[in-house]
């Protein structure tokens, strides 16, 4: 198998679809649109099941802005460290690297390698990622909605998996093994609000994306009902509707837990209950996910914004301090303990804090406050 081959269960995608090269119907170096907000991104998150170590990283290309960027976040018991890297994109869109972060497709839709080399910010890792669910292509064209979010035009796929390897925090190395580590990933391309800076943001923000979680018999990625690799049933399916009933921290109004009511394709309703584990959250504003709270907490950098070629930056926050959490929150990925029908597992719940509290208080976007 070459790095461009893929199993037929992922049709119509080929292994090349794992790379950040999508431009239909044009050649790789000619974008299908002149919109500066055109982007393509891969994102990974991994966490243990004891709630003391959370990792997130991503790589994104913005061809019309000639920029590439990457970020890596490690939250060790509330010590939240980010490394960011920026470079000119140039013509080579097969190079999945920026600064100290490099990604490698080992086996398409089955295995990646994620490496964060030593840097000035005290975190590094070497992680092998293994898909456990089947990647299924979805074209979220104009007018489509994902998790309550309207899209002007986005396509891609998502999935859940396990990891092994190691992560190092301030010289202390922590092993990762597939029996105790879970994760989620996605790969999307199209146009994204806010790319290039605050001036390119419409002013609208969805409050909740949803859960990325896998139970023994089923898996949920926002509204996408995923199937395991090699499941005899083809493809995947989509939930009819999801209602979010949420609990919040009393003073800063960040999500602390709640329950999801998932209406399955045939009308069956399943209720998932979840609780945040400590202060184990990946604060994606630190990874340049802009929105109502701004771009990066220090510097207001947004996705796709050019800050220099070969620039690496980062910082560490103590997210056990509620004032710090309140200052850096926004697009947040909370490590949650999930329970369904007596089965307990762990996953991610993605939300925009504290906007989710405001929307839930008003009973909008399928959100409410759990009594």
Buried (B, 14 or more C-beta within 10 A) or exposed (E): EEBEEBBEBBEEBEBBBBBBBBBEEEEBEEBBBEBBBBBBBBBBBBBBBEBBBBBBBBBBBBBBBBBBBBBBBBBBBBBBBBBBBBBEBEEEBEBBBBBBBBBBBEBBBBBBBBBBEEBEBBBBBBBBBBBBBBBBBBEBEEEBEBBBBEBBBBBBBBBBBBBBBEBBBEEEEBEBEBEBBBBBBBBBBBBBBBBBBBEBBEEEBBBBBBBBBBBEEBBBBBBBBBBBBEEEEEEBBEBBEBBBBBBBBEEBBBBBBBBBBBBBEEEEEBEBBBBBBBBBBBBBBBBBBBBBBBBBBBBBBBBBBBBEEEBBBBBBBEBEEBEBBBBBBBBBBBBBBBBBEEEEBBBBBBBBBBBBBBBBBEEEBBBBBBE
